[in-house]
Amino acid sequence: MLLRQPKTTGPSFFTRLLSSPSHHHLRRPVSPSDAVDPTPTRTDAWIAKVVSTVFVRSPSLDASESGLLFFRDVLTPPIAREVVRRLKDSNLALKFFAFTQTSLGFEHPVSTYRLLIGALPVKEARMVFDRMIECGLPPDLWSFERLVLSVVETGDFESAVDLLSRASDYQFRVSAFVYNKILHLLIKKGRVSEAIRFFTECSGTHFTPDACSFNTVIAGLCRTGELDRAFELFNAMGQFGCAPDMFTYNTLVYGLCLADQVDRAWEVLMGLVRSGGLCSPDVRTFTRVMSGYCKLGRMKEASVVFSEMIGLGIQPSSVTYNVLIDGYGKAGDVQSAVSFYERMKLCGCSPDVVTYTSLIDGYCRNGFVDESMKLWIEMKERRISPNVYTFAVLINALCKENWLREARELLVELKWRRDILPRPFIYNPVVDGFCKAGDVDEANMIVAEMEEKGCSPDKFTYTILIIGHCMKGRMLEAINLFHKMVNSGCAPDSITASSLVSCLLKAGMPNEAHQIKIAASGKDSSFDSQLSRSSLLRNDMSIPVAV
């Protein structure tokens, strides 16, 4: 294995190393205990530092192995372990480990295998684990669990489960942490049914589930709407000596509200309050129930939940106020929304962009665009930057009131906002407004700015522009837009194609209309049937705006 040494103008690194004043450290006699004692002495540490430096500085693996043969007489398994620990590159550590086994005949202790298993990628770690067993060393629980976790993190759950099945071969009782990790990653990947099956098969026999195990599975069931099964697990927690915590209750409340079973969520919350146990509901629990009622438009019930929370001495957060402000605004009760906004400021909660967006939306929904503009100015004076939804809400309202120039100014401002990635639903109302006003050229400019900003038009944008050009008699431009839409991967629906076909027929262009029908039927198989069923020859079509 020795290679010809490269030519040098001076003594080699090894020669300089061995001639140093500290070279006597390398001539230490080997103790019989070196083969089993993993704790390095100061001398061991010094030798390990030298050896690891040699291994890192060598230009190739063969050269490094050649250099290490200088240390044959002083290298021991404990020193080798220290070298493995010092080598930051796990691949180098593995190569050094293999060299000491094959060339020096070392029998490494379990602690060295542990170091490698904890540092290597999963494929190499598994090879080291198998090598440890081949060498007759009993694997320890830490190495086994670390290997299982490494496999799980690659997404190979089948291999992880297969590996877990070998735990009994080594009399291992794998900790709940490992099982919880598998459950968490399965549910994160959307494989809830597999997580439930895994939990059911392993609980009690292979591991004892803890509160975290139940919480993970309950959260997965709530996410998929399987609330009855979630409550079955909730009721079974006591059989395993587990008590539900606030995470459990918050998860159940969240799942019920997500399924619009807000009354049931309120019952769970009040049952927790009446029980007076160790778990006390917090502001997040109450806010979640309020949010559920607000989304259903049941503001009276949301107000009751708020009052109950205050009565228990729980202080509302900014999120709580934002939920109520948004709910009252959408319900048309702007006065109550403003009242909570004022109360929010008095309680020391600072309004944020969500607060102002909700208020602006409430005013806009109820026709108070002037008040919305005042809030727009106020939030800027408070140095609160509007987000993409603030722009969308206000621009849409301005367009509905036909304040196109004001909406256009907001788009110009948005153009210079590098922190906002625009969405088509912001631009579509303005494009629609200018097309209906007959200013198709301005609409074209807006779409060009939209594309410059990195925002691709959607089917609503194209439909609005196509009809706008048709209304101006620009049939060729409309046809070109249709083909651009198709070529960009934005599939036209029956409304887009039907509108263009109708306008082309009215313009005396039957051949072009036929070509559009052919192109559209290739993208939408329902086009022909929808064409025959719908009244397509209307002069004024209502274009949906995605806001």
Protein Blocks (a to p, Z undefined) as FASTA:
>chain_A
ZZcddddfbdcfklmmmmpmklmmmmcccdfklmmmmbdcfklmmmmmmmmmmmmmpmbf
klmmmmmmmmmmmgcfklmmmmmmmmmblklmmmmmmmmmmmnopacdfklmmmmmmmmc
fklmmmmmmmmmmnopacdfklmmmmmmmmmmnopamlmmmmmmmmmmnopacdfklmmm
mmmmmmmnopamlmmmmmmmmgojlpccdfklmmmmmmmmmmnopamlmmmmmmmmmmno
pacdfklmmmmmmmmmmnopamlmmmmmmmmmmnopabdcdfklmmmmmmmmmmnopakl
mmmmmmmmmmnopacdfklmmmmmmmmmmnopamlmmmmmmmmmmnopacdfklmmmmmm
mmmmnopamlmmmmmmmmmmnopacdfklmmmmmmmmmmnopaklmmmmmmmmmmmmkbc
cdfklmmmmmmmmmmnopamlmmmmmmmmmmnopacdfklmmmmmmmmmmnopaklmmmm
mmmmmmnopacdfklmmmmmmmmmmnopaklmmmmmmmmmmmmmklmmmmmmpcfkbfbd
cddddZZ
